[in-house]
């Protein structure tokens, strides 16, 4: 992976000047590479990593859903994955190896909304065999960034 891509993946707010000094490329070269990556679809967007516990009015709930499916003839897993990805509640869909086929990340305003989405929409898709839902209780690290760095454990340590 290109150095610029690695740096932007870790911190998308780096300026062209900062990237230039970190890579040894000129600012115009950096800007041209970024525009090329965007045009080719390699860079598809930029996002922020949030500490949702500090957002006072944030009541969103996120769940990871394991989905077992029957692959479609001539389309494999792609057709069902693309159908699932079209829903607004779905943040990501990933083909996995192991006990289940797709990992789906879903966000909603509460547990009930996510449960209704899974039971009425996701499970009703032809080819979906089963789901297992895991609700996120707390994030400690997201995309390489530690979220809750300043929290101290008040219980202390017990030594024998």
Phi and psi in degrees as a GROMACS rama.xvg file:
@    title "Ramachandran Plot"
@    xaxis  label "Phi"
@    yaxis  label "Psi"
@TYPE xy
-59.722  145.643  UNK-2
-59.0394  -41.0972  UNK-3
-61.0965  -43.0894  UNK-4
-63.4185  -42.4088  UNK-5
-61.0695  -44.2553  UNK-6
-66.034  -43.9057  UNK-7
-68.3155  -33.5675  UNK-8
-63.0611  -37.639  UNK-9
-78.6511  -36.7567  UNK-10
-150.05  97.717  UNK-11
-72.8504  -6.78715  UNK-12
-88.9725  -0.897502  UNK-13
-61.8411  133.699  UNK-14
-79.1014  166.006  UNK-15
-60.5598  -36.0534  UNK-16
-65.5204  -44.416  UNK-17
-64.8224  -43.3106  UNK-18
-62.5579  -37.6166  UNK-19
-60.5289  -48.7515  UNK-20
-69.3336  -27.3729  UNK-21
-80.717  -25.1148  UNK-22
-107.85  -16.8693  UNK-23
84.2598  2.29953  UNK-24
-87.6452  159.004  UNK-25
-74.9684  160.79  UNK-26
-59.1656  -45.5284  UNK-27
-61.3225  -35.3299  UNK-28
-65.558  -42.6028  UNK-29
-61.473  -48.4016  UNK-30
-63.288  -37.8818  UNK-31
-66.4066  -42.1049  UNK-32
-62.8323  -43.1845  UNK-33
-63.6858  -44.4885  UNK-34
-61.3271  -39.6271  UNK-35
-64.462  -44.4906  UNK-36
-62.107  -39.8516  UNK-37
-66.7933  -43.329  UNK-38
-63.9741  -39.2329  UNK-39
-76.3133  -11.5401  UNK-40
85.3532  9.28895  UNK-41
-69.9559  -47.4234  UNK-42
-94.3116  113.581  UNK-43
-102.325  -11.5486  UNK-44
170.139  176.793  UNK-45
-129.994  144.215  UNK-46
-142.664  164.307  UNK-47
-107.912  146.546  UNK-48
-97.6836  121.8  UNK-49
-107.279  145.57  UNK-50
-92.3751  92.6576  UNK-51
-65.2112  -20.6906  UNK-52
-68.1682  -22.3039  UNK-53
-91.5901  -5.7814  UNK-54
-88.0221  111.669  UNK-55
-62.6065  -39.3859  UNK-56
-99.4974  16.0678  UNK-57
-88.5546  113.513  UNK-58
-115.923  15.2511  UNK-59
-65.9423  149.337  UNK-60
-122.606  140.112  UNK-61
-122.685  141.312  UNK-62
-134.264  145.438  UNK-63
-99.7742  130.596  UNK-64
-120.561  124.392  UNK-65
-86.6597  128.823  UNK-66
-124.39  125.702  UNK-67
-98.7969  132.477  UNK-68
-134.295  162.876  UNK-69
-99.6209  116.987  UNK-70
-61.2425  144.152  UNK-71
-83.0592  146.382  UNK-72
-62.4578  134.324  UNK-73
67.8478  -0.738283  UNK-74
-129.206  -16.1452  UNK-75
60.3953  -134.678  UNK-76
-85.2587  -19.7934  UNK-77
-58.5796  -44.159  UNK-78
-63.0225  -45.6476  UNK-79
-68.7824  -40.9517  UNK-80
-60.5293  -41.9495  UNK-81
-67.5115  -35.8929  UNK-82
-63.1894  -46.5918  UNK-83
-63.0919  -40.849  UNK-84
-64.4302  -19.7412  UNK-85
-73.7172  -18.2543  UNK-86
-73.9419  139.031  UNK-87
-61.9851  -32.3487  UNK-88
-68.7298  -20.973  UNK-89
-85.6433  122.688  UNK-90
-91.1065  -36.0641  UNK-91
-154.721  152.609  UNK-92
-136.385  127.436  UNK-93
-135.017  132.422  UNK-94
-76.527  131.948  UNK-95
-123.314  158.544  UNK-96
-97.0058  159.228  UNK-97
112.263  -147.624  UNK-98
-72.8855  -22.2175  UNK-99
-130.211  167.172  UNK-100
-96.736  -45.4614  UNK-101
-120.457  141.945  UNK-102
-108.17  122.078  UNK-103
-119.973  128.568  UNK-104
-101.99  126.9  UNK-105
-125.291  139.072  UNK-106
-120.048  146.295  UNK-107
-155.083  175.69  UNK-108
-80.8043  -18.8649  UNK-109
-162.884  171.549  UNK-110
-62.0983  -39.0188  UNK-111
-61.2082  -44.3914  UNK-112
-61.9909  -41.4059  UNK-113
-66.1364  -43.0266  UNK-114
-60.513  -43.0416  UNK-115
-64.6633  -40.5716  UNK-116
-59.7813  -46.5022  UNK-117
-66.0894  -45.8079  UNK-118
-74.9588  -33.1768  UNK-119
-98.5368  -30.0604  UNK-120
-108.701  -57.7318  UNK-121
-63.5613  -50.1958  UNK-122
-66.8405  -22.8804  UNK-123
-82.1745  -8.76617  UNK-124
-69.342  130.231  UNK-125
-60.8218  129.889  UNK-126
103.153  -15.6956  UNK-127
-80.5355  119.766  UNK-128
-91.4122  -42.5978  UNK-129
-161.841  162.17  UNK-130
-136.114  153.122  UNK-131
-135.354  125.006  UNK-132
-108.654  136.134  UNK-133
-127.42  116.816  UNK-134
-86.2403  138.528  UNK-135
-77.7554  124.749  UNK-136
-94.7709  -38.7704  UNK-137
-159.768  140.846  UNK-138
-100.763  133.453  UNK-139
-106.842  -32.7428  UNK-140
-150.417  137.107  UNK-141
-139.952  124.245  UNK-142
51.1018  41.5612  UNK-143
85.3668  -1.78657  UNK-144
-106.394  125.096  UNK-145
-73.0906  126.316  UNK-146
-85.0764  -46.3829  UNK-147
-112.676  66.4096  UNK-148
-77.7072  -28.0679  UNK-149
-93.6428  -0.183967  UNK-150
-74.3084  130.313  UNK-151
-107.255  148.419  UNK-152
-87.4145  110.433  UNK-153
-80.0375  -6.4677  UNK-154
-72.6224  -25.9877  UNK-155
77.634  178.245  UNK-156
-108.677  142.594  UNK-157
-112.099  124.062  UNK-158
-110.565  143.851  UNK-159
